[in-house]
């Protein structure tokens, strides 16, 4: 039995290294060299095919514009302050309860301050009244940074933070800033005047994408009170001269147009669900995406 073990031990040692035939794991040095050379060439060819395929694909892709945008959804509508669960709850006489909202708005509006828009090589005045979309050249081929329109903070009036650093929260009249999310090359198409609902007809312009905030439910509509809108030219919407957006490479300092909404007499001690909605021919809504073209926010002012 001991001899059998010794014989077995000798056989696997011989398989690892056969001194008579100069073989390692059953192959000579020349055999190992040939098989390694084969796999080096084989995997090298595979890597070359993969790299070549990627390079060909990259030649068809522009770094300035997506090749295909046919499945891009309409842009979402979002609000500032951006808070979890889109719920705003505070006591006007307790600054700590609304401090987070005020800080969130102030940080967002920092880039809209005059000092941040001084460079005339980057920013330009595009008028104080709404106008048609401002084309800035071909998106596909031309390089070089494009100018962007200035957006004056004082257009937001009561919600600008220039006169009231609490954006109305201290007085129980909270402000919400609304913006349309960026989509490369997107040009909003406002609805025609005659197609607008009577409730949305505040001040119409063919160069403004209108936005309206109302109570989500019937009981909310009775409790929402007066809603005031502050935007460019006094319109309740987003002016078209800030579109289209050319992307971060061409417009790294781009400023989205804003609309400020202030709720001046909400019913106290009641959670009110508010829906803000943009109206446009190419603005869509989805039950799966509650921010597509609209958003809901719950506001409760505690006494």
Secondary structure, 3 states (H helix, E strand, C coil): CHHHHHHHHHHHHHHHEECCCCEECCEEHHHHHHHHHHHHHHHHHHHHHHHHHHHHHHHCCCCCCCCCCCCCCCCEEEEECCCHHHEEEEECCCHHHHHHHHHHHHHHHHHHCHHHHCCCCCEECCCCCCCCCCCCCCCCCCCCCCCEECCCHHHHHHHCCCCCCCCCCCCCCCEEEEEECCCECCCCCCCCHHHCCHHHCCCCCCCEEEEEEEECCHHHHHHCCCEEEECHHHCCEEEHHHCCECCCCCCCCCCCCCEEEEECCCCCCCCEEEEEEECCCCCCCCCCCCCECEEEEEEEEEC
